[in-house]
């Protein structure tokens, strides 16, 4: 039988000796650029590389006791259409430039299903749908591929097109109009 003091030490050492989750990286802010990561071994030392447009920056980081890091790139602003690539050991984030087919897009259906693609992975997105004078809002986070899907509770409108706008916190924007066919004049 283990003495109770030694059992607690084993648990603490086990927590710090290996990461609890797979390493991940996230672009937190566009201006200044802020990069955050998690899932690393406490005290791990490594490089994080940021590339966007003609900007390339490499920073040395040390993971905290919780296995996280945060890098602020002062005087560097991320522009969505330049694309982005962030890499760290075991983790990466990538969004294609608008010129390379990475232009954000959003679609919607009459039932309220809204889907987006080519947003920055992990980007928080505000989705707004307008039906005449009525406005419905929702928030969603883009997945690893930059895509998202959400269902908005759209009110029934007898004869109004639905205008949908998705605006990401990192600069991604897209619009879409759902034309209500029964409302069209011949």
Residue pairs with C-beta under 8 A, 6 or more apart in sequence:
2 10
16 41
16 42
16 65
17 41
18 41
19 39
19 40
19 41
19 67
20 39
20 67
21 38
21 39
22 39
22 90
22 91
23 37
23 38
23 39
23 40
23 88
23 89
23 90
23 91
24 37
24 38
24 39
24 91
25 35
25 36
25 37
25 48
25 86
25 87
25 88
25 91
25 92
25 93
26 35
26 36
26 37
26 93
26 121
26 122
27 33
27 34
27 35
27 78
27 84
27 86
27 93
27 120
27 122
27 123
27 170
28 34
28 35
28 36
28 70
29 170
30 77
30 78
30 79
30 80
30 169
30 170
30 171
31 77
31 78
32 72
32 73
32 74
32 75
32 76
32 77
33 50
33 52
33 72
33 73
33 76
33 77
33 78
34 70
34 71
34 72
34 73
35 48
35 50
35 70
35 71
35 73
35 86
36 68
36 69
36 70
36 71
37 48
37 61
37 63
37 68
37 69
37 70
37 88
37 91
38 66
38 67
38 68
39 67
39 90
39 91
40 46
40 63
40 67
40 68
40 69
40 89
41 63
41 67
42 63
42 64
42 65
42 66
42 67
43 62
43 63
43 65
44 62
44 63
44 67
44 89
45 60
45 61
45 62
45 63
46 60
46 61
46 63
46 88
46 89
47 58
47 59
47 60
47 61
47 88
48 58
48 59
48 61
48 69
48 71
48 86
48 87
48 88
49 56
49 57
49 58
49 59
49 85
49 86
49 87
49 88
50 56
50 57
50 58
50 59
50 71
50 73
50 76
50 84
50 85
50 86
51 84
51 85
51 86
52 78
52 79
52 82
52 83
52 84
52 85
53 79
53 82
53 83
53 97
55 76
57 73
57 76
59 71
59 73
61 69
61 71
61 88
62 69
63 69
78 84
78 170
78 171
79 171
80 95
80 98
80 104
80 120
80 168
80 170
80 171
80 172
80 173
81 97
81 98
81 99
81 102
81 103
82 97
83 94
83 95
83 96
83 97
83 98
83 100
83 102
84 93
84 94
84 95
84 120
85 92
85 93
85 94
86 92
86 93
86 94
87 93
93 120
93 121
93 122
94 121
95 102
95 118
95 119
95 120
95 121
95 146
96 102
96 118
101 118
102 118
103 118
103 174
104 116
104 117
104 118
104 119
104 146
104 166
104 168
104 172
104 173
104 174
105 116
105 117
105 118
105 174
105 176
106 114
106 115
106 116
106 127
106 164
106 165
106 166
106 174
106 175
106 176
107 114
107 115
107 116
107 164
107 176
108 114
108 115
108 129
108 152
108 162
108 164
108 176
108 178
109 178
110 154
110 162
110 178
110 180
111 151
111 154
112 129
112 151
112 152
112 153
112 154
113 149
113 150
113 151
114 127
114 129
114 138
114 149
114 150
114 151
114 152
114 164
114 166
115 147
115 148
115 149
115 150
116 125
116 127
116 140
116 142
116 147
116 148
116 149
116 166
116 174
117 145
117 146
117 147
118 146
118 147
118 172
119 125
119 142
119 146
119 147
119 148
119 166
119 168
119 172
120 142
120 146
120 168
120 170
120 171
120 172
121 142
121 143
121 144
121 145
121 146
122 141
122 142
122 144
123 141
123 142
123 146
123 168
123 169
123 170
123 172
124 139
124 140
124 141
124 168
124 169
125 139
125 140
125 141
125 142
125 148
125 166
125 167
125 168
125 169
125 172
126 137
126 138
126 139
126 166
126 167
126 168
126 169
127 137
127 138
127 139
127 140
127 150
127 152
127 164
127 165
127 166
128 135
128 136
128 137
128 164
128 165
128 166
128 167
129 135
129 136
129 137
129 152
129 154
129 162
129 163
129 164
130 162
130 163
130 164
130 165
131 154
131 155
131 157
131 160
131 161
131 162
132 157
132 160
134 155
134 157
136 152
136 153
136 154
136 155
138 150
138 152
140 148
140 149
140 150
141 148
142 148
142 168
142 172
154 162
157 180
158 183
159 180
159 182
159 183
160 180
160 183
161 177
161 178
161 179
161 180
161 183
162 177
162 178
162 180
163 175
163 176
163 177
164 175
164 176
164 177
164 178
165 173
165 174
165 175
166 172
166 173
166 174
166 175
167 173
